[in-house]
Amino acid sequence: MKKIISALLVLVMAMSLFAGCGSTEPEVTVAPTEAPVVTEAPAAETEAPTEAAPQLSGTMKVVATSEAYVDLFNKFTEETGVAVELLSMSSGEVLSKLRAEGGTPSADLWFGGGVDAFMSAKEDGLLEQVNFEASAELDPTYKDADNYWFSKGLTIVGFLVNNTLAAELELDIPTSWADLLDEQYAGEIIMSNPAISGTNYGVVNCLLQVMGEEEGWKYFEALNENIAYYGRRGSDPKNKVTADEYAIGITYLDGTIDALLEQYDVTIVYPADGIPYIPEGVAVFKGAENVDAAKYFVEWLYSGDENLQMLSQIDQKTAVKVIKPTMEGVELAYSTDILVDVDVALFGSQREDILAKFEVLMGDKAATE
């Protein structure tokens, strides 16, 4: 049985308790690679770097949520002559590493992951201010007021259900966050650790805002009874659900998840009582070795619609249109009315307190490696 909770469900969502405004999409979170992916600077016989950035040279080191962005960085290399080393890492891991480095970052550019970590890094004085003309075209909700970080898209979250397991265990397919508290799902739900995965931190923060702190924590305490495991990577829920390890995964939703319908007997659920989201960040590390190249990359990315179109294709998401409403060539695939109504600014200010409480709640269910 293959199905998506369809247009009717979207209408239900729009009228639901959590129908909101705002606007995010999935972080593809993977573990750090053993060796960085490197894009080489053009050979001598290739075209010279563009006149827009003749001063740039050397290598730009990037920590990103996926190696899939290599084509985007290859394009940057071709146009500027700057080689790129790309290392995959989740937003929580990047923030922890950045703090441990004590103000001497081992990378230049931070690309992707929940903006909560970017907000915290700004407060710690770990990011570089990046001013450029095209920043005025970005929605102020999804960028730092002082230009220390910018959003590149939105990650939205729902459920992925293994239909075969659900049938074997005689489980109903959940259609809402409230449904997940039913005791029939005990031990059959997986989500990622919100201290590591910015996407899942977004889930926690959004639902706490919508439900209110007291009721929200009661909800997560009850949900914890049904969760078997908190994965280390944002991709763990979809990987383990498709591997028949768990019946239900709380996961980002995007084109990569849609593609699973052709490969597995799964159902994608857009929760009827509201869809949490989190903006994905981009920033330059303060004190970086090649800070000029990193700052120019940010300007390069947002100044040309062609680059943002390429980013949208790689991410298999369209919410970059929310970030830069004036851009052409990308149309938003869903109405922002389906998203929960939350204050994006609270993603950063509430981060430490929420994660401290969640660590206690998870106990030994959280993955250690």
C-alpha positions as semicolon CSV with decimal commas, in nm:
position;residue;x (nm);y (nm);z (nm)
1;M;0,000;0,000;0,000
2;K;0,149;0,325;-0,111
3;K;-0,019;0,659;-0,041
4;I;0,031;1,014;0,066
5;I;-0,213;1,180;0,300
6;S;-0,344;1,399;0,024
7;A;-0,507;1,725;-0,076
8;L;-0,797;1,668;0,158
9;L;-0,554;1,642;0,450
10;V;-0,382;1,963;0,344
11;L;-0,719;2,139;0,362
12;V;-0,770;1,994;0,707
13;M;-0,428;2,121;0,810
14;A;-0,507;2,470;0,689
15;M;-0,811;2,481;0,915
16;S;-0,650;2,301;1,206
17;L;-0,569;2,426;1,550
18;F;-0,213;2,500;1,446
19;A;-0,282;2,661;1,111
20;G;-0,033;2,938;1,098
21;C;0,179;3,171;0,909
22;G;0,548;3,164;0,877
23;S;0,740;2,959;0,658
24;T;1,077;2,589;0,653
25;E;1,204;2,251;0,480
26;P;1,457;1,901;0,552
27;E;1,781;1,919;0,670
28;V;1,961;1,614;0,521
29;T;2,181;1,545;0,820
30;V;2,466;1,294;0,786
31;A;2,759;1,198;1,000
32;P;3,093;1,365;0,935
33;T;3,276;1,205;0,643
34;E;3,617;1,049;0,689
35;A;3,769;1,285;0,434
36;P;3,637;1,610;0,286
37;V;3,511;1,635;-0,070
38;V;3,738;1,872;-0,261
39;T;3,657;2,084;-0,564
40;E;3,972;2,178;-0,750
41;A;4,054;2,526;-0,872
42;P;4,046;2,556;-1,252
43;A;4,362;2,453;-1,437
44;A;4,570;2,722;-1,604
45;E;4,403;2,678;-1,943
46;T;4,052;2,737;-1,807
47;E;3,880;3,073;-1,790
48;A;4,012;3,319;-1,535
49;P;3,804;3,396;-1,225
50;T;3,525;3,646;-1,280
51;E;3,600;4,015;-1,254
52;A;3,349;4,037;-0,967
53;A;3,595;3,874;-0,728
54;P;3,951;3,903;-0,866
55;Q;4,101;3,914;-0,516
56;L;3,984;3,565;-0,418
57;S;4,222;3,270;-0,407
58;G;4,314;2,962;-0,210
59;T;4,073;2,706;-0,063
60;M;3,740;2,763;0,112
61;K;3,659;2,499;0,374
62;V;3,288;2,430;0,420
63;V;3,091;2,232;0,676
64;A;2,753;2,138;0,530
65;T;2,463;1,907;0,605
66;S;2,525;1,701;0,292
67;E;2,786;1,627;0,028
68;A;2,510;1,672;-0,230
69;Y;2,604;2,041;-0,255
70;V;2,929;1,961;-0,434
71;D;2,786;2,072;-0,771
72;L;2,694;2,413;-0,629
73;F;3,043;2,458;-0,489
74;N;3,196;2,335;-0,815
75;K;3,010;2,618;-0,988
76;F;3,152;2,864;-0,735
77;T;3,500;2,726;-0,800
78;E;3,459;2,762;-1,176
79;E;3,349;3,124;-1,144
80;T;3,599;3,242;-0,882
81;G;3,900;3,011;-0,892
82;V;3,855;2,925;-0,523
83;A;3,884;2,552;-0,448
84;V;3,640;2,408;-0,193
85;E;3,678;2,138;0,072
86;L;3,337;2,007;0,180
87;L;3,276;1,816;0,503
88;S;2,932;1,683;0,604
89;M;2,822;1,757;0,959
90;S;2,496;1,827;1,146
91;S;2,426;2,171;1,289
92;G;2,454;2,059;1,650
93;E;2,790;1,898;1,582
94;V;2,914;2,211;1,406
95;L;2,820;2,432;1,702
96;S;2,989;2,200;1,952
97;K;3,302;2,184;1,736
98;L;3,305;2,561;1,689
99;R;3,290;2,625;2,062
100;A;3,563;2,368;2,125
101;E;3,789;2,543;1,874
102;G;3,794;2,850;2,098
103;G;3,758;3,115;1,832
104;T;3,992;2,958;1,575
105;P;3,756;2,773;1,338
106;S;3,885;2,493;1,118
107;A;3,639;2,592;0,840
108;D;3,536;2,912;0,664
109;L;3,170;2,862;0,571
110;W;2,876;2,700;0,754
111;F;2,614;2,576;0,507
112;G;2,283;2,427;0,624
113;G;2,132;2,305;0,947
114;G;1,878;2,458;1,183
115;V;1,910;2,832;1,249
116;D;1,887;2,773;1,624
117;A;2,255;2,677;1,622
118;F;2,340;2,978;1,406
119;M;2,159;3,207;1,649
120;S;2,353;3,061;1,939
121;A;2,681;3,099;1,749
122;K;2,605;3,465;1,683
123;E;2,537;3,526;2,051
124;D;2,872;3,363;2,130
125;G;3,049;3,598;1,888
126;L;3,150;3,313;1,657
127;L;3,013;3,446;1,327
128;E;3,126;3,712;1,081
129;Q;2,895;3,992;0,967
130;V;2,827;3,975;0,592
131;N;2,677;4,285;0,429
132;F;2,573;4,283;0,064
133;E;2,315;4,466;-0,145
134;A;2,093;4,167;-0,229
135;S;2,032;4,094;0,140
136;A;1,761;4,362;0,127
137;E;1,556;4,126;-0,095
138;L;1,549;3,849;0,167
139;D;1,250;3,810;0,399
140;P;1,361;3,966;0,732
141;T;1,193;3,682;0,923
142;Y;1,452;3,442;0,786
143;K;1,777;3,632;0,827
144;D;1,966;3,788;1,113
145;A;1,883;4,156;1,158
146;D;2,257;4,234;1,166
147;N;2,348;4,002;0,875
148;Y;2,539;3,741;1,076
149;W;2,335;3,451;0,932
150;F;2,088;3,394;0,649
151;S;1,836;3,121;0,569
152;K;1,869;2,907;0,258
153;G;1,535;2,730;0,292
154;L;1,289;2,573;0,532
155;T;1,276;2,216;0,658
156;I;0,926;2,083;0,722
157;V;0,855;1,773;0,932
158;G;0,601;1,492;0,930
159;F;0,591;1,112;0,953
160;L;0,708;0,821;0,741
161;V;0,519;0,496;0,803
162;N;0,631;0,145;0,708
163;N;0,305;-0,004;0,581
164;T;0,423;-0,364;0,602
165;L;0,524;-0,336;0,967
166;A;0,212;-0,138;1,050
167;A;-0,002;-0,414;0,902
168;E;0,190;-0,691;1,078
169;L;0,160;-0,512;1,413
170;E;-0,199;-0,409;1,343
171;L;-0,116;-0,042;1,382
172;D;-0,333;0,240;1,252
173;I;-0,153;0,493;1,035
174;P;-0,121;0,808;1,251
175;T;-0,249;1,130;1,098
176;S;-0,157;1,380;1,371
177;W;0,092;1,454;1,649
178;A;-0,182;1,369;1,896
179;D;-0,215;1,022;1,742
180;L;0,147;0,939;1,824
181;L;0,064;0,921;2,196
182;D;-0,159;0,617;2,145
183;E;-0,014;0,318;2,334
184;Q;-0,043;0,102;2,021
185;Y;0,276;0,274;1,894
186;A;0,492;0,191;2,198
187;G;0,844;0,104;2,084
188;E;0,767;0,166;1,717
189;I;0,855;0,537;1,679
190;I;1,199;0,681;1,603
191;M;1,308;1,043;1,587
192;S;1,652;1,207;1,585
193;N;1,821;1,361;1,887
194;P;1,729;1,733;1,883
195;A;2,064;1,825;2,038
196;I;2,234;1,702;1,719
197;S;1,967;1,740;1,451
198;G;1,847;2,095;1,394
199;T;1,541;1,955;1,217
200;N;1,422;1,768;1,524
201;Y;1,503;2,058;1,753
202;G;1,266;2,252;1,528
203;V;0,995;1,994;1,598
204;V;1,039;2,030;1,972
205;N;1,051;2,409;1,973
206;C;0,754;2,448;1,738
207;L;0,529;2,214;1,934
208;L;0,627;2,372;2,265
209;Q;0,537;2,713;2,124
210;V;0,205;2,592;1,985
211;M;0,098;2,385;2,286
212;G;0,243;2,610;2,554
213;E;0,536;2,510;2,774
214;E;0,345;2,311;3,036
215;E;0,126;2,115;2,797
216;G;0,410;2,083;2,548
217;W;0,644;1,913;2,794
218;K;0,362;1,682;2,903
219;Y;0,323;1,591;2,537
220;F;0,692;1,505;2,491
221;E;0,702;1,307;2,814
222;A;0,411;1,099;2,684
223;L;0,565;1,071;2,336
224;N;0,891;0,953;2,491
225;E;0,706;0,648;2,625
226;N;0,641;0,541;2,266
227;I;0,979;0,634;2,119
228;A;1,225;0,347;2,103
229;Y;1,534;0,536;1,991
230;Y;1,666;0,889;1,926
231;G;1,901;0,869;1,628
232;R;2,223;1,063;1,589
233;R;2,156;1,171;1,231
234;G;1,860;1,352;1,081
235;S;1,835;1,077;0,820
236;D;1,812;0,795;1,078
237;P;1,429;0,786;1,096
238;K;1,377;0,740;0,723
239;N;1,668;0,496;0,696
240;K;1,551;0,276;0,981
241;V;1,185;0,285;0,879
242;T;1,269;0,176;0,524
243;A;1,500;-0,092;0,669
244;D;1,199;-0,242;0,856
245;E;1,346;-0,158;1,198
246;Y;1,065;0,072;1,311
247;A;0,712;0,135;1,192
248;I;0,706;0,516;1,225
249;G;0,972;0,782;1,176
250;I;0,944;1,149;1,261
251;T;1,132;1,294;0,965
252;Y;1,194;1,589;0,735
253;L;0,974;1,591;0,425
254;D;1,110;1,678;0,082
255;G;1,164;1,535;-0,264
256;T;1,400;1,267;-0,135
257;I;1,128;1,138;0,095
258;D;0,871;1,151;-0,186
259;A;1,102;0,931;-0,394
260;L;1,080;0,655;-0,132
261;L;0,722;0,588;-0,244
262;E;0,860;0,430;-0,560
263;Q;1,105;0,208;-0,373
264;Y;0,928;0,103;-0,054
265;D;0,585;0,027;0,082
266;V;0,558;0,345;0,289
267;T;0,314;0,624;0,362
268;I;0,409;0,990;0,403
269;V;0,199;1,177;0,656
270;Y;0,161;1,553;0,678
271;P;0,024;1,590;1,035
272;A;-0,329;1,727;1,036
273;D;-0,273;1,925;1,355
274;G;0,016;2,128;1,217
275;I;0,350;2,097;1,042
276;P;0,659;2,209;1,237
277;Y;0,948;2,364;1,049
278;I;1,286;2,523;1,096
279;P;1,481;2,760;0,870
280;E;1,819;2,636;0,746
281;G;2,117;2,865;0,796
282;V;2,420;2,994;0,610
283;A;2,701;3,187;0,783
284;V;3,071;3,271;0,779
285;F;3,290;3,175;1,075
286;K;3,459;3,462;1,256
287;G;3,836;3,438;1,235
288;A;3,820;3,199;0,939
289;E;4,135;3,148;0,732
290;N;3,965;3,237;0,403
291;V;3,695;3,469;0,531
292;D;3,696;3,679;0,210
293;A;3,602;3,381;-0,007
294;A;3,332;3,271;0,239
295;K;3,178;3,619;0,254
296;Y;3,182;3,644;-0,123
297;F;3,013;3,303;-0,151
298;V;2,719;3,431;0,056
299;E;2,683;3,733;-0,171
300;W;2,725;3,511;-0,480
301;L;2,454;3,270;-0,364
302;Y;2,182;3,522;-0,286
303;S;2,254;3,781;-0,555
304;G;2,182;3,557;-0,852
305;D;1,857;3,362;-0,899
306;E;2,046;3,104;-1,106
307;N;2,245;2,994;-0,800
308;L;1,937;2,975;-0,580
309;Q;1,757;2,774;-0,848
310;M;2,044;2,525;-0,845
311;L;2,027;2,509;-0,466
312;S;1,653;2,439;-0,483
313;Q;1,713;2,151;-0,726
314;I;1,982;1,997;-0,506
315;D;1,771;2,027;-0,191
316;Q;1,461;1,905;-0,377
317;K;1,273;2,180;-0,194
318;T;1,110;2,504;-0,302
319;A;1,102;2,710;0,018
320;V;1,395;2,921;-0,103
321;K;1,109;3,115;-0,265
322;V;0,994;3,205;0,088
323;I;1,342;3,327;0,175
324;K;1,376;3,544;-0,138
325;P;1,021;3,617;-0,260
326;T;1,147;3,816;-0,561
327;M;1,340;3,528;-0,713
328;E;1,228;3,373;-1,039
329;G;1,235;3,014;-1,163
330;V;1,107;2,849;-0,842
331;E;0,746;2,825;-0,725
332;L;0,656;2,723;-0,372
333;A;0,513;2,369;-0,371
334;Y;0,281;2,426;-0,074
335;S;0,096;2,702;0,104
336;T;0,270;2,838;0,412
337;D;-0,071;2,817;0,580
338;I;0,000;2,450;0,654
339;L;0,290;2,547;0,883
340;V;0,253;2,603;1,254
341;D;0,245;2,966;1,367
342;V;0,562;3,026;1,568
343;D;0,816;3,297;1,649
344;V;1,139;3,212;1,465
345;A;1,342;3,428;1,706
346;L;1,268;3,182;1,988
347;F;1,453;2,900;1,813
348;G;1,779;3,048;1,932
349;S;1,691;3,203;2,268
350;Q;1,523;2,887;2,401
351;R;1,775;2,638;2,264
352;E;1,991;2,569;2,569
353;D;1,702;2,534;2,815
354;I;1,502;2,308;2,584
355;L;1,793;2,078;2,506
356;A;1,890;2,050;2,872
357;K;1,540;1,930;2,959
358;F;1,522;1,701;2,657
359;E;1,852;1,535;2,745
360;V;1,707;1,428;3,079
361;L;1,386;1,313;2,910
362;M;1,565;1,095;2,652
363;G;1,777;0,912;2,908
364;D;1,956;0,611;2,759
365;K;1,739;0,612;2,446
366;A;1,967;0,867;2,279
367;A;2,228;0,731;2,038
368;T;2,587;0,778;2,154
369;E;2,753;0,712;1,818
